[in-house]
Amino acid sequence: MASQEVEVEKKYDVGADAEVPDLRKVPGVARVGEPRVDHLEAVYFDTEDSALASRGITLRRRTGGSDAGWHAKLPPRDGAGSGSGGSGSSAEPQRRRELRAPLGQPGVVPDILLAHLLVYLRGDDPLPAVRLETQRTTYPLYGDDGVHLADLADDRVSAHILKLSGALDEEAGTQHWREWELELVHGSPDLFPAAEDTLTATGARPAGHGSKLAKALQGAGGAKAAGEDVSASAVKPPSKKGPGRKAPGKKGPVSDLLIAYLAAQIDEMLASDPGVRLEQPEAVHDLRSATRRARSALAAYRGFYSAVTVRRLRDELKWLGGMLGSPRDAEVMLDRLRGHAAELPPGPASKAAADRLEEELGNTLDTAYRKLQKTLLSERYFRLLDDLEAFRDQPPTRPEGAAPARKATGRLVRKAAKRLQRAARKAKRARRGAGYEETLHQVRKDAKRLRHVAESMVPVHGKRARKTAKAAHREQEILGNFHDSVVARDRLARIAAMPELPDDVVSAFVTLHTRQIQLAAEAEAKYWKARKKSRKTLQRGVG
């Protein structure tokens, strides 16, 4: 398993002859430890079109120093303070997640790191892009209480641009520079402004790059302009992908709301993808929820965009949601019935019933996960991500998208609320009759759509939108429990009907079956009470 930590640092460009200042002058620093000198050599990997660097992600294999091994640096989970991996400034401290794995083979990226990068690589192979040789002198900084606050690294760097041919010895240019990195160890971020005057008094200035890789690629771009032969990846401008997008305003166009909401769902999909590949708890749920939110929002706002483009994205999101649904539903079912089986009276029959559930549902879950893992490596999945990002970055907006957001969104949420009301009335008419359970399932889906639409309107309608989303979520949640009980009831009935089961084991399954009937009835009653309570809120909407 890869180790993980959050790196908080600030870089400075510094002259080749500058002297490291007396770091004891930094407020809060009481002592400077003995400097340590290391010779580091790192090979950075990327695709031919800089898929990683354009997102502020670095992948390297480094030898020398105390942390030799493979390192992948990614923006924080929330995207806050991540800086730019391209030409963006490092005027503010950077926060990045750093994943580490042992050295292994020089050209073979460890699977544990690759799992975090496949969603960005999208079928392309990471190839050697830059080789850095760094002579690093590290000055540890300590506080009055002896706490190791931070390290100042004085780096003299030689960057060798590679041709991305897969070979480590084919170079296309060399650059040299010096930089300082102030990186927190156990200190507070307040150390950065405290150290600013001491460091800049030497002529150092906040770096104009987010990483050594970014600086090397920028320099290679300059060499290209001068007529030197460098890789195409080195001169590709940073993409607009990632954090830093403008939030929609109350007086802005309605089209801004969907783009902001869709962008948040794309970020969640990219963040959840590695967890699904590594089979981490709740990762499938998170990816599925983001997929559903994106699909609901596209459906609600479809009148403001190209119909063909929206329809294609909705169809593909429906496909992905279905692929995620199989393992998630099996996961939920197994957890649910494990708990209920544990409530059975102890004895051989109860154990046999629990074992049979583990076998039946465990096999279903394993099969669904294997199929999902193949899906996440498919060209179709990667194309969907590309298409979503293209929609976000260059939305095919129709003239109607320029309408004022407040007025237009009021109509959208009223439309979704009326759809939910119709579904609820239909369910009420079908109560106790054939098809009743299906009508309640439709109510659940419509409540979910209203919730997602209301969520997207919070930047414009604030508290009213939150109340609408909360009421719809409540109905959705109750009916989700109802649906889970119904599905579990039917699954248990099929297992209990298997002819090879002994009578005492069948009896255990009948007990579990009866429990699901009871839970479904309780959820049904709870829904109608909640519906009565939330009806006015949902009818009022956000307008």
TORTORKE-296350 format. One line per 2 residues: their letters; for each residue x, y, z of C-alpha. Coordinates in pm, 1 decimal. Example, Ala and Ser with C-alpha at 12.3 -4.5 7.8 and 13.67 -1.06 7.14 Angstrom:
BEGIN
AS> 1230.0:-450.0:780.0  1367.0:-106.0:714.0
***
This chain:
BEGIN
MA> 0.0:0.0:0.0  125.4:351.6:-83.2
SQ> 199.6:590.0:202.4  26.8:927.2:180.7
EV> 87.6:1269.7:329.2  -4.7:1630.9:257.1
EV> 285.2:1847.1:145.0  268.3:2220.6:222.6
EK> 548.4:2424.5:72.8  644.4:2751.5:-92.5
KY> 906.5:2790.2:-363.3  1141.5:3078.8:-436.4
DV> 1351.3:3160.1:-741.2  1699.6:3259.2:-626.3
GA> 2022.7:3370.1:-789.9  2311.0:3129.4:-833.9
DA> 2537.3:3332.0:-603.8  2286.0:3425.9:-334.5
EV> 2374.5:3335.0:23.7  2131.7:3152.6:249.3
PD> 2031.6:3410.8:514.2  2051.4:3367.4:889.3
LR> 1732.1:3166.2:929.2  1724.9:3236.9:1304.3
KV> 1593.9:3581.1:1206.4  1266.3:3421.2:1096.3
PG> 1008.1:3493.2:1370.2  932.7:3172.9:1558.9
VA> 1259.4:3000.0:1464.0  1488.6:2948.3:1763.8
RV> 1748.8:2717.9:1614.0  1875.5:2597.1:1277.5
GE> 2001.8:2241.2:1263.7  2310.1:2115.7:1085.2
PR> 2263.0:2133.0:706.9  2244.2:1802.9:520.1
VD> 2360.7:1765.4:160.6  2197.6:1509.2:-72.7
HL> 2239.3:1435.8:-440.2  1898.2:1353.1:-587.2
EA> 1819.8:1213.6:-929.7  1458.6:1194.4:-1044.3
VY> 1290.4:1091.7:-1367.1  948.7:1249.6:-1422.2
FD> 687.1:1066.3:-1627.6  399.2:1202.6:-1832.9
TE> 205.7:1138.1:-2152.9  290.2:1293.3:-2488.8
DS> 17.9:1555.8:-2440.7  115.8:1634.4:-2077.5
AL> -203.0:1487.1:-1928.7  -52.2:1496.4:-1578.3
AS> 144.8:1822.1:-1583.5  -151.6:2014.0:-1725.7
RG> -347.4:1921.0:-1410.7  -72.3:2003.1:-1162.3
IT> 11.1:1633.2:-1111.6  364.7:1496.3:-1104.3
LR> 485.5:1138.1:-1120.1  851.6:1067.2:-1056.6
RR> 1100.4:802.0:-954.6  1372.2:951.0:-736.2
TG> 1693.9:806.8:-597.7  1905.8:963.6:-326.1
GS> 1795.7:1137.1:-9.0  1577.8:1005.1:270.6
DA> 1265.1:948.9:59.5  1394.1:757.9:-242.2
GW> 1116.7:583.6:-433.3  822.0:654.8:-659.4
HA> 624.8:970.9:-578.3  293.5:1091.1:-717.9
KL> 188.0:1444.1:-620.9  -175.5:1539.2:-666.5
PP> -394.7:1833.9:-566.6  -564.7:1799.9:-226.2
RD> -894.2:1609.3:-219.1  -1087.5:1937.6:-199.2
GA> -868.9:2114.2:-455.6  -792.7:2395.9:-210.2
GS> -463.0:2575.1:-241.3  -328.8:2335.2:-498.4
GS> -153.1:2585.4:-718.3  -91.0:2524.8:-1083.7
GG> 112.4:2255.6:-1240.6  163.8:2467.1:-1548.7
SG> 276.4:2824.1:-1564.5  84.6:2943.7:-1258.9
SS> 259.3:3138.5:-982.6  367.2:2992.7:-650.0
AE> 304.0:3321.7:-464.4  88.6:3131.2:-214.0
PQ> 195.0:2812.5:-32.8  104.2:2496.0:-219.1
RR> -83.4:2203.5:-67.5  -48.6:1872.5:-247.5
RE> -109.5:1510.5:-160.2  202.8:1303.8:-199.9
LR> 175.1:927.7:-250.2  487.8:717.1:-218.0
AP> 586.2:365.2:-319.0  917.7:171.6:-313.2
LG> 1172.3:214.7:-594.7  1087.4:-107.4:-778.5
QP> 1184.1:-107.9:-1146.7  1303.5:212.5:-1320.1
GV> 1037.9:222.9:-1593.0  750.0:38.0:-1424.7
VP> 504.6:259.2:-1235.5  382.8:76.1:-920.8
DI> 21.3:-34.5:-949.5  -72.5:140.6:-624.3
LL> 26.5:476.0:-776.9  -107.7:393.4:-1120.6
AH> -452.9:338.2:-968.9  -457.8:707.3:-873.1
LL> -346.6:821.8:-1219.4  -541.0:610.8:-1468.5
VY> -838.7:848.3:-1458.4  -605.9:1121.6:-1590.6
LR> -391.4:906.8:-1822.4  -704.7:769.2:-1996.2
GD> -540.3:487.7:-2182.1  -208.3:659.1:-2254.3
DP> 118.6:525.9:-2114.0  331.9:747.3:-1888.2
LP> 674.6:790.5:-2048.2  996.3:952.7:-1922.0
AV> 963.1:1330.3:-1980.9  1229.3:1501.8:-1769.3
RL> 1533.2:1387.7:-1572.5  1636.1:1614.6:-1285.9
ET> 1965.6:1612.2:-1101.1  1949.2:1815.4:-780.3
QR> 2214.1:1900.2:-526.8  2003.9:1972.5:-219.6
TT> 2122.5:2133.3:101.3  1855.8:2107.1:369.2
YP> 1840.1:2340.8:670.2  1602.3:2214.4:945.5
LY> 1427.0:2490.4:1141.7  1326.5:2440.1:1506.3
GD> 1104.8:2636.9:1744.5  1161.6:2734.9:2107.7
DG> 1012.5:2406.8:2227.4  1237.3:2199.1:2001.2
VH> 959.5:2121.3:1751.7  1082.2:2065.8:1395.2
LA> 890.8:2344.7:1223.9  1005.2:2323.1:863.3
DL> 1290.0:2255.8:624.1  1448.4:2503.4:387.9
AD> 1586.5:2316.8:86.4  1848.8:2497.3:-121.8
DR> 1830.2:2319.0:-459.2  2071.0:2352.1:-750.9
VS> 1893.9:2182.1:-1038.7  1995.4:2044.9:-1377.5
AH> 1696.7:1946.3:-1591.4  1737.6:1720.0:-1891.6
IL> 1436.5:1720.0:-2125.3  1368.6:1374.2:-2270.4
KL> 1207.9:1291.4:-2604.0  925.1:1082.2:-2455.8
SG> 1040.9:783.0:-2659.0  1037.6:552.3:-2360.1
AL> 1416.1:559.0:-2336.9  1582.9:730.6:-2043.0
DE> 1893.5:843.2:-2233.3  1743.8:1034.3:-2529.5
EA> 1769.4:1403.0:-2439.5  1637.6:1710.4:-2618.8
GT> 1784.2:1990.7:-2406.6  1929.3:2081.7:-2066.1
QH> 1853.4:2366.7:-1823.0  2004.2:2481.0:-1494.7
WR> 1858.0:2687.4:-1210.4  1854.8:2734.2:-835.2
EW> 1552.3:2750.3:-606.9  1458.4:2738.6:-240.7
EL> 1172.2:2533.7:-99.2  1031.9:2610.3:244.5
EL> 830.9:2303.6:345.5  636.7:2260.8:667.8
VH> 714.6:1963.4:891.3  523.1:2025.7:1215.4
GS> 498.7:2403.3:1194.6  204.0:2632.0:1125.3
PD> 133.7:2794.6:785.7  196.4:3124.8:968.4
LF> 563.9:3045.7:916.4  538.1:3135.3:546.5
PA> 457.3:3507.1:588.3  696.2:3521.7:885.5
AE> 984.5:3399.0:666.9  902.7:3615.8:365.2
DT> 1112.3:3922.0:454.0  1415.2:3717.3:559.1
LT> 1418.9:3518.2:236.3  1337.0:3796.7:-8.9
AT> 1600.9:4025.9:145.5  1857.6:3809.7:-36.0
GA> 1694.7:3880.6:-373.3  1484.3:3563.4:-371.9
RP> 1132.3:3599.9:-506.0  824.0:3374.6:-503.2
AG> 868.3:3121.6:-782.6  679.9:3156.7:-1106.9
HG> 626.3:2780.4:-1130.5  438.0:2521.7:-929.0
SK> 692.6:2240.9:-958.2  1037.2:2164.1:-1094.4
LA> 871.2:1969.2:-1373.6  662.1:2272.5:-1470.9
KA> 971.7:2495.3:-1477.8  1159.1:2243.1:-1691.5
LQ> 872.5:2220.0:-1939.3  839.1:2598.5:-1952.5
GA> 1206.7:2627.1:-2027.3  1176.1:2362.6:-2294.9
GG> 897.4:2568.0:-2451.9  1132.5:2863.9:-2467.9
AK> 1399.8:2647.9:-2629.0  1145.5:2532.8:-2885.3
AA> 1074.7:2892.0:-2977.8  1448.6:2937.3:-3030.6
GE> 1449.7:2653.0:-3279.6  1573.2:2368.8:-3060.2
DV> 1425.0:2019.9:-3087.5  1208.5:1949.7:-2782.0
SA> 910.6:1729.9:-2711.4  565.0:1847.5:-2809.7
SA> 453.0:1778.9:-2454.4  693.0:2037.8:-2326.5
VK> 525.9:2322.9:-2511.2  159.1:2234.6:-2462.8
PP> -10.9:2512.2:-2260.9  -179.4:2416.3:-1935.0
SK> -541.6:2313.8:-1973.8  -832.8:2485.4:-1802.4
KG> -905.9:2166.8:-1611.7  -903.7:2161.5:-1235.0
PG> -985.1:2409.8:-957.1  -996.3:2785.1:-995.5
RK> -1324.3:2824.6:-1187.5  -1539.7:3130.0:-1120.1
AP> -1841.8:3071.7:-896.6  -2181.6:3161.2:-1047.1
GK> -2335.5:3487.8:-929.4  -2695.1:3574.9:-842.6
KG> -2715.7:3814.6:-1135.4  -2537.3:3591.8:-1384.1
PV> -2684.5:3378.7:-1664.9  -2860.9:3053.8:-1591.3
SD> -2600.9:2862.2:-1793.8  -2338.2:2939.5:-1528.2
LL> -2526.3:2733.8:-1269.4  -2513.9:2408.6:-1460.5
IA> -2147.6:2453.0:-1549.9  -2054.6:2515.3:-1185.9
YL> -2260.3:2220.1:-1062.6  -2136.1:1991.8:-1339.1
AA> -1776.0:2095.6:-1269.7  -1816.6:1992.3:-904.5
QI> -1950.4:1651.5:-1010.3  -1663.2:1599.9:-1253.7
DE> -1417.7:1682.2:-974.1  -1592.8:1426.9:-751.5
ML> -1581.1:1162.8:-1024.5  -1207.1:1213.6:-1075.3
AS> -1145.9:1205.7:-699.8  -1356.7:890.4:-643.6
DP> -1220.6:689.2:-937.0  -899.6:569.9:-762.0
GV> -1096.1:448.6:-460.7  -1317.8:235.8:-685.5
RL> -1013.1:80.0:-850.3  -868.5:5.3:-505.4
EQ> -1208.9:-117.3:-376.2  -1215.7:132.4:-91.4
PE> -1533.8:166.5:120.5  -1797.2:407.0:-17.2
AV> -1594.2:485.9:-331.3  -1850.2:325.5:-564.0
HD> -2125.5:514.7:-383.9  -1941.1:846.0:-425.1
LR> -1870.6:792.5:-794.3  -2226.1:675.7:-858.1
SA> -2373.8:975.5:-672.8  -2165.1:1221.2:-876.0
TR> -2268.9:1044.3:-1196.1  -2637.2:1066.8:-1101.6
RA> -2610.1:1431.9:-1001.9  -2450.2:1520.7:-1333.0
RS> -2718.5:1333.5:-1524.7  -3003.1:1494.7:-1325.6
AL> -2863.5:1843.8:-1378.1  -2815.6:1790.5:-1750.5
AA> -3176.0:1673.5:-1774.5  -3307.4:1977.3:-1587.5
YR> -3101.0:2236.0:-1777.3  -3115.2:2065.4:-2117.6
GF> -3318.5:2347.5:-2275.3  -3022.8:2584.1:-2246.9
YS> -2773.8:2369.6:-2438.0  -2731.1:2172.5:-2757.9
AV> -2992.1:1896.2:-2742.4  -2773.3:1642.3:-2923.8
TV> -2475.6:1695.0:-2694.0  -2684.7:1681.6:-2376.8
RR> -2868.0:1368.2:-2489.1  -2540.8:1188.6:-2563.5
LR> -2392.4:1278.8:-2225.6  -2707.1:1173.6:-2041.6
DE> -2709.8:838.6:-2222.8  -2345.6:775.3:-2138.6
LK> -2392.7:878.8:-1776.1  -2689.1:641.6:-1756.1
WL> -2465.2:362.7:-1887.2  -2195.4:440.3:-1630.9
GG> -2452.5:466.1:-1352.9  -2579.0:121.6:-1445.0
ML> -2228.8:-25.0:-1432.8  -2176.1:131.5:-1090.3
GS> -2520.3:27.9:-970.7  -2459.5:-347.3:-985.6
PR> -2170.1:-361.0:-736.6  -2318.1:-87.4:-519.1
DA> -2657.3:-260.0:-492.4  -2488.8:-592.3:-415.2
EV> -2269.6:-421.8:-155.4  -2568.6:-259.8:15.9
ML> -2767.3:-582.8:5.6  -2485.2:-788.4:154.8
DR> -2426.0:-541.6:438.2  -2798.4:-521.0:509.7
LR> -2859.2:-894.7:523.7  -2539.3:-964.0:715.5
GH> -2675.1:-744.8:990.9  -3014.7:-910.6:991.7
AA> -2864.8:-1260.5:978.2  -2662.1:-1173.3:1287.6
EL> -2993.3:-1116.5:1469.5  -3109.5:-1474.6:1410.6
PP> -3106.2:-1712.1:1710.3  -2761.8:-1878.5:1734.9
GP> -2740.8:-2229.8:1598.8  -2640.6:-2441.9:1296.9
AS> -2938.8:-2334.4:1084.7  -2868.7:-1963.8:1134.1
KA> -2502.0:-2014.9:1051.2  -2591.9:-2211.4:739.1
AA> -2828.2:-1934.2:629.5  -2560.0:-1668.9:688.3
DR> -2303.9:-1874.7:496.7  -2547.1:-1917.5:207.7
LE> -2603.7:-1540.0:195.6  -2230.2:-1477.6:190.3
EE> -2190.4:-1723.4:-95.2  -2484.8:-1596.1:-302.5
LG> -2435.8:-1223.7:-253.5  -2056.7:-1239.3:-229.6
NT> -2038.0:-1401.5:-573.2  -2274.2:-1137.9:-713.4
LD> -2060.6:-860.6:-565.9  -1733.1:-1008.1:-693.3
TA> -1871.0:-1051.6:-1043.4  -2006.9:-696.5:-1049.2
YR> -1675.8:-552.2:-926.7  -1475.9:-739.6:-1192.0
KL> -1704.6:-606.5:-1462.1  -1678.4:-254.3:-1321.2
QK> -1298.9:-269.0:-1314.4  -1299.9:-351.0:-1686.2
TL> -1540.1:-62.2:-1745.2  -1302.1:182.2:-1576.1
LS> -1027.8:79.1:-1819.4  -1248.2:109.0:-2126.7
ER> -1217.9:363.9:-2403.5  -1587.2:440.5:-2359.6
YF> -1538.1:549.1:-1997.0  -1237.7:766.0:-2079.8
RL> -1424.8:923.9:-2373.0  -1712.6:1010.6:-2139.1
LD> -1471.8:1191.4:-1904.6  -1322.4:1378.9:-2200.0
DL> -1669.3:1476.7:-2321.1  -1779.3:1597.0:-1978.1
EA> -1470.6:1814.0:-1944.3  -1516.3:1949.1:-2295.7
FR> -1877.5:2041.2:-2209.5  -1756.8:2213.0:-1893.0
DQ> -1476.0:2406.2:-2063.4  -1659.1:2495.0:-2386.7
PP> -2031.2:2455.1:-2315.5  -2256.9:2438.4:-2624.9
TR> -2487.8:2706.5:-2483.9  -2801.0:2813.9:-2669.5
PE> -2920.5:3177.3:-2661.6  -3169.9:3083.9:-2389.8
GA> -2874.7:3016.5:-2159.6  -2820.1:3390.2:-2121.6
AP> -3149.5:3427.8:-1931.2  -3121.9:3562.6:-1573.8
AR> -3049.7:3271.0:-1343.1  -3296.3:3357.9:-1065.5
KA> -3604.9:3366.5:-1283.0  -3511.5:3073.1:-1507.4
TG> -3415.9:2841.6:-1221.3  -3741.9:2912.0:-1038.6
RL> -3924.8:2761.1:-1335.1  -3692.6:2459.9:-1343.2
VR> -3742.6:2369.4:-979.8  -4119.6:2415.6:-1003.0
KA> -4120.3:2179.7:-1299.6  -3925.0:1916.4:-1105.2
AK> -4151.4:1963.5:-802.3  -4466.8:1915.0:-1013.6
RL> -4316.9:1599.9:-1159.8  -4265.0:1468.3:-806.9
QR> -4619.5:1563.5:-707.5  -4766.9:1375.0:-1002.2
AA> -4562.7:1067.4:-913.6  -4676.4:1086.4:-549.3
RK> -5044.2:1118.0:-650.9  -5008.8:819.6:-881.0
AK> -4854.3:617.5:-599.1  -5136.6:716.1:-366.2
RA> -5397.5:600.8:-617.9  -5214.3:269.5:-662.6
RR> -5184.6:211.0:-288.9  -5230.6:-154.6:-201.1
GA> -5283.3:-237.4:-567.3  -5074.8:-394.1:-841.7
GY> -4772.7:-187.5:-936.4  -4771.6:8.8:-611.8
EE> -4407.4:-66.2:-535.3  -4304.0:46.8:-883.8
TL> -4486.9:377.6:-839.6  -4304.5:440.7:-512.0
HQ> -3975.8:366.7:-685.0  -4063.3:633.2:-943.8
VR> -4139.1:877.9:-662.3  -3793.6:807.7:-525.3
KD> -3629.7:881.7:-860.2  -3824.4:1204.7:-902.9
AK> -3738.7:1314.2:-549.3  -3375.3:1252.5:-629.5
RL> -3395.3:1464.0:-943.9  -3561.7:1750.4:-755.0
RH> -3296.3:1731.0:-486.3  -3014.5:1755.7:-739.9
VA> -3178.5:2042.5:-926.4  -3234.0:2234.5:-602.3
ES> -2873.2:2172.4:-498.3  -2750.3:2328.7:-821.4
MV> -2949.1:2645.9:-744.8  -2807.3:2715.7:-399.1
PV> -2570.1:2988.2:-533.2  -2876.8:3182.8:-652.6
HG> -3157.6:3087.3:-411.8  -2959.3:3006.3:-98.7
KR> -3161.6:2891.1:203.8  -3481.0:2823.6:7.8
AR> -3296.8:2592.0:-232.7  -3129.9:2411.6:57.9
KT> -3466.7:2353.9:226.5  -3614.0:2214.9:-95.0
AK> -3314.4:1986.5:-147.0  -3333.3:1867.5:214.1
AA> -3704.7:1785.1:191.8  -3658.6:1596.7:-135.6
HR> -3360.2:1410.1:9.3  -3568.5:1302.2:304.4
EQ> -3830.8:1144.1:80.8  -3561.3:986.9:-136.7
EI> -3384.9:836.9:163.9  -3699.0:683.0:313.4
LG> -3804.7:535.2:-19.7  -3450.1:408.0:-69.4
NF> -3489.5:202.7:248.4  -3828.3:84.4:122.5
HD> -3678.2:-22.1:-210.7  -3387.8:-203.3:-40.7
SV> -3635.2:-397.6:175.9  -3843.2:-495.7:-127.5
VA> -3538.2:-613.8:-324.3  -3404.6:-803.7:-21.8
RD> -3747.5:-960.8:35.3  -3762.0:-1092.3:-320.0
RL> -3401.6:-1216.6:-311.9  -3463.3:-1404.2:12.6
AR> -3779.0:-1559.2:-128.0  -3582.9:-1697.1:-425.2
IA> -3312.1:-1841.2:-200.9  -3567.7:-1996.8:38.4
AM> -3737.4:-2167.8:-256.5  -3420.9:-2361.3:-349.9
PE> -3506.6:-2731.7:-318.0  -3173.0:-2842.0:-170.5
LP> -3205.9:-2634.9:147.6  -3289.5:-2820.2:472.9
DD> -3616.0:-2724.9:641.8  -3447.9:-2551.6:937.3
VV> -3239.9:-2334.2:701.5  -3553.3:-2251.1:499.4
SA> -3715.7:-2146.8:826.1  -3424.7:-1909.2:894.3
FV> -3470.1:-1754.1:551.9  -3844.1:-1719.1:612.8
TL> -3763.2:-1525.6:930.1  -3533.3:-1295.5:734.2
HT> -3798.5:-1259.6:463.6  -4062.7:-1162.2:720.1
RQ> -3825.4:-903.7:864.9  -3791.6:-735.7:522.7
IQ> -4170.1:-722.7:483.3  -4192.9:-552.8:821.3
LA> -3917.7:-301.2:734.6  -4081.0:-220.3:401.5
AE> -4413.0:-151.1:573.9  -4242.3:74.9:828.6
AE> -4062.3:268.1:554.3  -4386.0:304.7:356.1
AK> -4569.0:451.7:654.8  -4276.3:678.5:729.9
YW> -4277.0:806.9:370.8  -4641.1:912.1:374.3
KA> -4586.2:1101.2:700.9  -4279.8:1272.5:556.2
RK> -4468.8:1350.9:236.3  -4742.6:1525.2:429.6
KS> -4487.8:1726.1:625.8  -4277.5:1834.2:325.8
RK> -4554.2:1889.9:70.7  -4577.1:2267.9:122.4
TL> -4199.2:2311.2:107.9  -4175.6:2116.6:-216.2
QR> -4475.4:2293.3:-371.1  -4332.7:2633.9:-284.4
GV> -3998.9:2549.6:-448.9  -3736.2:2824.4:-455.6
G> -3927.5:3110.1:-614.7
***
